[in-house]
Amino acid sequence: MPTPLTFTIEARSGNARTGRVETPHGGFDTPAFMPVGTRGTVKGILPHHVAQGGAQILLNNTYHLMLRPGSKLIQKMGGVHKFMNWNGPILTDSGGYQAYSMADINAIDEDGVSFRSYLNGDLIRMNPEIAMKVQNELGPDIMMAFDDCPPSIDPSTGHATQPRLAAATKRDTKKRTKYDHDARLEIANERTVRWLERCKVAHARPDEQSLFGIVQGGTDLARRDWSVERVCNIDLPGYAIGGVAVGETSDDIARVVRHTAPKMPKDKPRYLMGVGYERDMVAAVMAGVDMFDCVLPTRNGRNANAFTSEPGHNGQIRIRNARFVDDPLPIEPGCDCQACAPALHGWSAEGGGPFTRAYLRHLFNAGEMLGPILVTLHNLRFFQRLTEDLRVAIREDDWLGFVSKRPHLDELVKASLAQSQ
């Protein structure tokens, strides 16, 4: 059956691949990082500045747009592209992740999830049919199936101190005297397949919008195998790996993705949901993943945390740190973003210099809006430069060249290369 999405693989290096996805609103190169525009905007950043940073596709959040301003209003205004003045591809999540992340204000059953609106406390219902209807009205190019996202790790291991994991565990325990993690994973796997089948039936615009299914299974590799076989047996334009980066370590993320991604259809896009740390993305690309999204660039940018290629602290520097009080350097020397190299973007500052770390620190300490904007712009560009460099490494089969720009990733790249042989 023809779909409105095409995926062409242009080069491979081990399990890694680079290619091009085409949609009704244009295409994007893979590996691709999608900035998150939760409520129809990448916070504080003009759409053309997001594009100038290299982004070719954005993600919107179905749950939040459903609550405000509502999918029918957005449909009336011409759909999400016209509504937010973005003329490239858009992907919407389904609301399934909110069943995990907002477990303290929802209840899950076989038919779907009931939420309490964080806006006014109204009871909101989400199920496969409603998720499809809302996304059909929003009008993205790629829409995600409504799935059951369980806690990925057993709370008895001591990680239930994380608020989302603890809330999900409490909700999923219900009247049972003890949480059974194996049983919860099994329920989620089976339910995700049943819900995917319902999503495909309810999808009213398959000639205009592409539906992706989601593989679950936690950190249990056998359950990942079970989910891959059944989810990917349902013919769809693309597939995602869900239920990672929800409490487990980077090593566990890499282990799950290295096991799962190569078993997914080789001719369809593979999307790793919600993963955004540099090392996690690199390991996933080398395992065969094509698409990513994460709030880290924008959320951390608003909180004065800038991503760089410096080793340690997940590659971040804290701009508010006192050591930057008189630092004349840009966030990252050599970066071509609007903050580090404004002259490249038409702003001729005195001396042609960057927005300095000292100036940025002052902006944050003074509560000025420009600080979060500039660091967000840098972070967004950092992740686009990462995917650009990954595409070059794959095309040229040159991982040594890639590591030369990011020496702190040397051991990770070596381990990933060994895993792919």
C-alpha positions as CSV (number, residue, x, y, z in Angstrom):
1,M,0.0,0.0,0.0
2,P,1.5,3.4,-1.0
3,T,2.3,5.8,1.9
4,P,3.0,9.5,2.0
5,L,6.5,8.7,3.4
6,T,9.6,7.4,1.5
7,F,12.9,6.4,3.0
8,T,16.1,6.1,1.0
9,I,19.3,4.7,2.5
10,E,22.2,6.4,0.9
11,A,25.2,4.9,2.7
12,R,26.0,2.4,5.5
13,S,28.9,1.9,7.9
14,G,28.4,-1.3,9.9
15,N,24.9,-1.1,11.3
16,A,24.8,2.7,11.0
17,R,23.1,4.2,8.0
18,T,22.4,7.7,6.5
19,G,19.6,8.5,4.2
20,R,16.7,10.7,3.4
21,V,13.0,10.7,4.5
22,E,10.5,12.5,2.3
23,T,7.1,13.6,3.5
24,P,4.3,15.8,2.2
25,H,6.0,18.9,3.8
26,G,9.5,18.2,2.6
27,G,12.3,15.9,3.6
28,F,15.0,15.5,6.2
29,D,18.3,13.8,6.3
30,T,19.1,10.9,8.7
31,P,20.3,10.5,11.3
32,A,18.1,13.3,12.3
33,F,17.5,15.2,15.6
34,M,14.0,16.7,16.1
35,P,13.8,19.7,18.4
36,V,10.8,19.5,20.7
37,G,8.1,22.1,20.2
38,T,5.7,20.7,22.8
39,R,3.0,23.3,22.6
40,G,3.5,24.3,18.9
41,T,6.7,26.2,19.6
42,V,10.4,25.6,20.4
43,K,10.4,27.7,23.5
44,G,11.7,31.2,22.9
45,I,13.1,30.6,19.4
46,L,11.7,31.9,16.1
47,P,10.9,29.1,13.6
48,H,13.4,30.4,11.1
49,H,16.1,30.5,13.7
50,V,15.4,26.8,14.5
51,A,15.8,26.1,10.8
52,Q,19.0,28.1,10.5
53,G,20.4,25.9,13.2
54,G,20.0,22.9,10.9
55,A,16.7,21.4,12.1
56,Q,14.7,19.9,9.3
57,I,11.8,18.3,11.3
58,L,10.1,19.2,14.6
59,L,8.1,17.3,17.2
60,N,4.9,18.5,18.7
61,N,3.1,17.0,21.7
62,T,-0.4,15.6,21.1
63,Y,-1.5,15.6,24.7
64,H,-0.6,19.2,25.3
65,L,-2.1,20.5,22.1
66,M,-5.2,18.6,22.6
67,L,-5.7,20.4,25.9
68,R,-4.8,23.8,24.6
69,P,-5.7,25.2,22.2
70,G,-7.4,22.0,21.0
71,S,-7.0,19.9,17.9
72,K,-10.2,21.1,16.2
73,L,-9.1,24.8,16.5
74,I,-5.7,23.9,15.0
75,Q,-7.4,22.0,12.2
76,K,-9.6,25.1,11.6
77,M,-6.5,27.2,11.4
78,G,-4.9,25.0,8.7
79,G,-3.1,22.4,10.8
80,V,0.0,22.5,12.9
81,H,2.4,23.6,10.1
82,K,0.4,26.7,9.2
83,F,-0.6,27.3,12.9
84,M,3.1,27.6,14.0
85,N,4.6,28.9,10.8
86,W,6.8,25.9,10.2
87,N,7.0,24.7,6.6
88,G,9.0,21.5,7.2
89,P,8.0,18.1,8.4
90,I,6.4,17.6,11.8
91,L,6.0,14.5,14.0
92,T,3.5,14.3,16.8
93,D,3.8,11.8,19.7
94,S,0.6,10.1,20.7
95,G,0.1,10.9,24.4
96,G,1.2,7.4,25.4
97,Y,4.3,8.7,27.1
98,Q,2.2,11.0,29.3
99,A,0.6,7.8,30.7
100,Y,4.0,7.2,32.2
101,S,5.2,10.7,32.9
102,M,1.9,11.9,34.4
103,A,1.2,8.7,36.3
104,D,0.3,10.6,39.4
105,I,-2.8,12.2,37.7
106,N,-4.0,9.3,35.4
107,A,-5.5,5.8,35.5
108,I,-4.8,3.2,32.9
109,D,-7.0,0.4,31.7
110,E,-7.4,-1.9,28.7
111,D,-9.2,0.6,26.7
112,G,-6.9,3.6,27.3
113,V,-5.9,6.2,29.9
114,S,-7.9,8.7,31.9
115,F,-6.1,11.9,32.8
116,R,-6.8,14.8,35.0
117,S,-6.1,18.0,33.0
118,Y,-3.2,19.9,34.6
119,L,-5.0,23.1,33.4
120,N,-8.3,22.8,35.2
121,G,-8.6,19.3,36.6
122,D,-11.1,18.1,34.0
123,L,-11.2,14.4,33.3
124,I,-9.6,13.7,29.9
125,R,-9.8,10.4,28.0
126,M,-7.1,9.1,25.7
127,N,-7.2,5.8,23.8
128,P,-6.1,4.6,20.4
129,E,-9.1,6.0,18.5
130,I,-9.0,9.4,20.3
131,A,-5.2,9.6,19.8
132,M,-5.7,9.0,16.0
133,K,-8.5,11.4,15.7
134,V,-6.6,14.2,17.5
135,Q,-3.5,13.6,15.4
136,N,-5.5,13.5,12.2
137,E,-6.9,16.9,13.1
138,L,-3.5,18.3,14.0
139,G,-2.2,17.3,10.6
140,P,1.5,16.3,11.2
141,D,3.4,14.3,8.6
142,I,4.3,11.5,11.0
143,M,2.0,10.4,13.9
144,M,2.8,7.9,16.6
145,A,0.6,5.0,17.7
146,F,-0.9,5.2,21.2
147,D,1.1,2.7,23.3
148,D,1.5,1.5,26.9
149,C,4.9,2.7,28.2
150,P,5.8,0.8,31.4
151,P,8.6,1.6,33.8
152,S,11.7,0.2,32.1
153,I,13.4,-1.0,35.2
154,D,12.1,-2.9,38.3
155,P,11.5,-0.3,41.1
156,S,12.7,-2.9,43.6
157,T,16.3,-2.1,42.4
158,G,16.1,1.1,44.3
159,H,15.3,3.6,41.5
160,A,11.7,4.2,42.6
161,T,13.0,7.4,44.3
162,Q,12.6,9.0,40.8
163,P,9.3,10.8,41.0
164,R,7.9,9.5,37.6
165,L,9.0,5.9,38.3
166,A,7.6,6.0,41.8
167,A,4.3,7.4,40.6
168,A,4.0,4.9,37.7
169,T,4.8,2.1,40.1
170,K,2.2,3.2,42.6
171,R,-0.5,3.5,39.9
172,D,0.4,0.1,38.4
173,T,0.3,-1.7,41.7
174,K,-3.3,-0.7,42.3
175,K,-4.8,-3.1,44.9
176,R,-2.0,-5.7,44.6
177,T,0.2,-6.0,47.6
178,K,3.4,-6.1,45.6
179,Y,4.4,-4.6,42.2
180,D,5.3,-7.4,39.7
181,H,7.6,-5.9,37.1
182,D,7.7,-8.9,34.8
183,A,3.9,-9.0,34.7
184,R,3.7,-5.2,34.0
185,L,6.1,-5.5,31.1
186,E,4.1,-8.4,29.7
187,I,0.8,-6.5,30.0
188,A,2.4,-3.4,28.3
189,N,3.8,-5.5,25.4
190,E,0.5,-7.2,24.7
191,R,-1.5,-4.0,25.2
192,T,0.8,-2.0,22.9
193,V,0.2,-4.5,20.0
194,R,-3.6,-4.5,20.5
195,W,-3.6,-0.7,20.7
196,L,-1.5,-0.5,17.5
197,E,-4.0,-2.6,15.6
198,R,-6.8,-0.3,16.8
199,C,-4.7,2.8,15.8
200,K,-4.2,1.5,12.3
201,V,-7.9,0.8,11.9
202,A,-8.8,4.3,13.3
203,H,-6.2,6.2,11.2
204,A,-8.4,8.3,8.9
205,R,-5.7,9.9,6.7
206,P,-3.2,7.2,5.7
207,D,-2.7,8.8,2.3
208,E,-1.5,12.0,3.9
209,Q,0.0,11.1,7.3
210,S,2.3,8.2,8.2
211,L,1.7,6.1,11.3
212,F,4.7,4.7,13.2
213,G,4.4,1.8,15.7
214,I,6.4,1.6,18.9
215,V,8.4,-1.3,20.3
216,Q,8.3,-1.8,24.1
217,G,9.8,-4.4,26.5
218,G,11.8,-2.5,29.1
219,T,15.4,-3.7,29.5
220,D,14.3,-7.3,29.0
221,L,15.8,-8.3,25.7
222,A,13.5,-11.3,25.3
223,R,10.5,-9.1,25.7
224,R,12.1,-6.6,23.2
225,D,12.3,-9.5,20.7
226,W,8.6,-10.4,21.3
227,S,7.6,-6.8,20.8
228,V,9.7,-6.3,17.6
229,E,8.2,-9.4,16.0
230,R,4.6,-8.4,16.6
231,V,4.8,-4.6,16.2
232,C,6.9,-4.8,13.1
233,N,4.7,-7.5,11.6
234,I,2.0,-4.8,11.3
235,D,2.9,-3.0,8.0
236,L,3.6,0.6,8.7
237,P,5.8,3.4,7.2
238,G,8.2,3.4,10.2
239,Y,8.8,2.1,13.7
240,A,10.1,3.4,17.0
241,I,11.9,2.1,20.1
242,G,10.0,3.4,23.1
243,G,10.4,2.9,26.8
244,V,14.0,3.9,27.1
245,A,15.6,6.9,28.9
246,V,12.9,6.5,31.6
247,G,15.1,5.5,34.5
248,E,17.8,3.2,33.2
249,T,21.5,3.9,32.8
250,S,23.3,4.8,29.5
251,D,24.8,1.3,29.4
252,D,21.3,-0.2,29.6
253,I,20.0,2.2,26.9
254,A,22.9,1.1,24.6
255,R,22.4,-2.6,25.4
256,V,18.7,-2.4,24.6
257,V,19.1,-0.4,21.4
258,R,22.1,-2.4,20.1
259,H,20.0,-5.5,20.5
260,T,16.7,-4.1,19.2
261,A,17.5,-1.7,16.3
262,P,19.1,-4.3,13.9
263,K,16.1,-6.5,14.3
264,M,13.7,-3.8,13.0
265,P,12.8,-3.6,9.3
266,K,15.9,-2.5,7.4
267,D,14.0,-0.4,4.8
268,K,11.9,1.6,7.3
269,P,13.0,4.6,9.5
270,R,13.9,3.7,13.1
271,Y,13.1,6.3,15.7
272,L,14.5,6.2,19.2
273,M,12.1,8.2,21.4
274,G,13.2,10.7,24.0
275,V,16.9,10.1,23.9
276,G,19.2,13.1,23.7
277,Y,22.5,12.8,25.4
278,E,25.4,12.8,23.0
279,R,26.8,9.4,24.0
280,D,23.4,7.7,23.8
281,M,22.7,9.1,20.4
282,V,26.1,8.1,19.0
283,A,25.7,4.5,20.3
284,A,22.2,4.4,18.9
285,V,23.2,5.6,15.4
286,M,26.0,3.0,15.3
287,A,23.3,0.4,16.1
288,G,21.2,1.6,13.2
289,V,18.8,4.2,14.6
290,D,17.7,7.1,12.2
291,M,15.7,9.6,14.3
292,F,15.8,11.2,17.7
293,D,14.0,13.8,19.8
294,C,14.7,15.2,23.3
295,V,13.9,18.3,25.3
296,L,17.4,18.5,26.7
297,P,18.8,21.2,24.3
298,T,16.0,23.6,25.0
299,R,15.2,22.7,28.7
300,N,18.9,22.8,29.7
301,G,19.5,25.9,27.6
302,R,16.8,27.8,29.6
303,N,18.6,26.7,32.7
304,A,22.1,28.0,31.7
305,N,23.5,24.5,30.8
306,A,25.3,24.5,27.5
307,F,26.3,21.4,25.6
308,T,29.9,21.3,24.4
309,S,32.4,18.7,23.3
310,E,34.2,19.1,26.6
311,P,34.5,15.7,28.5
312,G,32.6,15.3,31.8
313,H,29.2,16.4,33.1
314,N,27.6,14.8,30.0
315,G,29.5,17.4,27.9
316,Q,27.7,20.4,29.6
317,I,29.1,23.6,31.1
318,R,27.1,25.6,33.7
319,I,27.2,29.2,32.5
320,R,26.2,30.5,35.9
321,N,29.5,29.1,37.3
322,A,31.7,31.8,38.8
323,R,34.6,30.7,36.7
324,F,33.0,32.3,33.7
325,V,32.6,35.8,35.3
326,D,35.2,37.3,33.1
327,D,35.6,34.6,30.4
328,P,35.9,36.2,26.9
329,L,35.4,32.9,25.1
330,P,32.2,31.8,23.3
331,I,30.3,28.8,24.7
332,E,32.3,26.5,22.5
333,P,35.2,27.8,20.4
334,G,34.7,26.7,16.8
335,C,30.9,26.4,17.0
336,D,29.0,28.2,14.1
337,C,25.8,28.9,16.0
338,Q,24.1,32.3,16.4
339,A,25.6,32.7,19.9
340,C,29.2,31.6,19.2
341,A,29.5,33.1,15.7
342,P,26.9,35.8,15.3
343,A,28.9,37.4,12.4
344,L,28.1,34.2,10.3
345,H,24.4,35.0,10.8
346,G,24.5,38.7,9.8
347,W,25.2,40.3,13.1
348,S,28.4,42.4,13.0
349,A,29.2,42.9,16.6
350,E,32.2,45.2,17.6
351,G,35.3,43.2,16.8
352,G,33.3,40.5,15.2
353,G,33.4,38.5,18.3
354,P,30.9,36.1,20.0
355,F,28.5,36.5,22.8
356,T,31.0,35.7,25.5
357,R,30.6,33.3,28.5
358,A,31.0,36.4,30.7
359,Y,28.1,38.2,29.0
360,L,25.9,35.1,29.1
361,R,26.5,34.6,32.8
362,H,25.5,38.2,33.4
363,L,22.3,37.7,31.4
364,F,21.2,34.7,33.5
365,N,22.1,36.4,36.8
366,A,20.2,39.5,35.7
367,G,17.2,37.4,34.7
368,E,17.3,38.7,31.1
369,M,15.5,36.7,28.4
370,L,18.4,36.8,26.0
371,G,20.5,34.4,28.1
372,P,18.2,31.4,27.7
373,I,17.6,32.3,24.0
374,L,21.3,32.3,23.1
375,V,22.2,29.2,25.0
376,T,19.1,27.4,23.6
377,L,20.2,28.4,20.1
378,H,23.7,27.0,20.8
379,N,22.4,23.7,22.2
380,L,20.0,23.2,19.2
381,R,23.0,23.8,16.8
382,F,25.2,21.5,18.9
383,F,22.8,18.5,18.3
384,Q,22.4,19.4,14.6
385,R,26.2,19.5,14.2
386,L,26.4,16.1,15.9
387,T,24.0,14.5,13.4
388,E,25.8,16.3,10.5
389,D,29.1,14.8,11.6
390,L,27.5,11.4,12.1
391,R,26.2,11.5,8.5
392,V,29.7,12.4,7.2
393,A,31.3,9.6,9.3
394,I,28.8,7.1,7.8
395,R,29.2,8.3,4.2
396,E,33.0,8.2,4.4
397,D,33.1,5.2,6.7
398,D,35.5,7.4,8.9
399,W,34.9,7.0,12.6
400,L,38.4,8.1,13.3
401,G,37.6,11.4,11.8
402,F,34.5,11.6,13.9
403,V,36.4,10.8,17.1
404,S,39.0,13.4,16.2
405,K,36.3,16.1,16.8
406,R,35.0,14.4,19.9
407,P,37.9,12.5,21.6
408,H,35.8,12.0,24.7
409,L,33.7,9.5,22.7
410,D,36.7,7.4,21.6
411,E,35.9,4.4,23.9
412,L,32.2,4.5,23.1
413,V,32.9,4.4,19.3
414,K,35.4,1.6,19.6
415,A,32.9,-0.4,21.7
416,S,30.1,0.2,19.2
417,L,32.3,-0.8,16.3
418,A,33.2,-4.0,18.0
419,Q,29.5,-4.7,18.7
420,S,28.6,-4.2,15.0
421,Q,31.2,-6.8,13.8
